[in-house]
Amino acid sequence: MFEKLRNEIEGMNADISVYLKDLTKNAVLFEYNADKQKPAASTIKVPVMTELIRQASKGALNLDKTVKLNRENIVDFSRVDVINKPEYSIKELMLWMIIASDNTATNELIDIAGMSNVNRLFVNAGLQNTALRRKMMDFEARAKGLDNLTTARDMAMFFEKLYRNEFFERIFTDLAMSILKRQRSRESLMRYICDDIELASKTGGLDNIENDVGIFLLPDGRAYILSVYVSDVETSRLGEEYIGRISLEVYRYFVGGNE
């Protein structure tokens, strides 16, 4: 199966990185350019959420605290800007950041979490190729070469550490996982899977870039993580299709071909 998957990836017209691990058996099953550094896009929002919850777990932050949006953090196509509440709780902003990938909420939360704290989280987790270097939609910073970076392996490792309660106690892990399960975009990893599968995931996209990382929680109790980063792809739709095809092959492997 994995040779077939490798051949399929090599036939795709894009720069693709993949990392697959069976979390139940603690076994890495497949890697393809897994250590190639890529733009993280919105997958970087998961570590931002994790750092906020980590601070809350230490009593340094109250997730129910309400804040006013800083006008400098507001960007186009923001749901929280349209909703236009006087104040939002930190937890509410976290929800919008993950489930709808809201960039205004993310920018506000980066200020609250502290960019240096998020980057310290990467170092402490042993992620050598991941960095938060700018806020969302900061095209001026991106033009200067400042981008948020990661690898398929790094982000999969981050998700695994979250899954295994390595950042904080189980009650806080449950909060993080519950938010990731509510993520609304299902056009990539779940594109060709219609079964009722729990998926804790986060997508991310920029021009010619589509990413998706998720933990599949199968009905029989098994779990696996699949991390796919696609760059230099002609269209976002094609990137989603590539991720979907890779995910479908992996899912068939785990369920024995019975869709």
Salt bridges, closest charged atoms under 4 A:
GLU8 OE2 - ARG245 NE 3.01
ASP15 OD2 - LYS36 NZ 2.49
ASP15 OD1 - LYS38 NZ 3.81
GLU31 OE1 - ARG153 NH2 2.41
ASP35 OD1 - ARG153 NE 2.54
GLU51 OE1 - ARG54 NE 2.88
GLU92 OE1 - LYS85 NZ 2.95
ASP111 OD1 - LYS135 NZ 2.80
GLU140 OE2 - LYS144 NZ 3.63
ASP147 OD1 - ARG134 NH2 3.03
ASP147 OD2 - ARG142 NE 3.34
GLU160 OE1 - LYS21 NZ 3.07
GLU160 OE2 - ARG164 NE 2.82
GLU166 OE1 - LYS161 NZ 3.22
ASP174 OD1 - ARG170 NE 2.71
GLU187 OE1 - ARG191 NH1 3.20
GLU198 OE2 - LYS181 NZ 3.23
ASP220 OD2 - ARG222 NE 2.72
GLU240 OE1 - ARG191 NH1 3.46
GLU241 OE2 - ARG237 NE 3.26
GLU249 OE1 - LYS4 NZ 3.68
GLU249 OE2 - ARG252 NH1 3.67
GLU259 OE2 - ARG252 NE 3.88
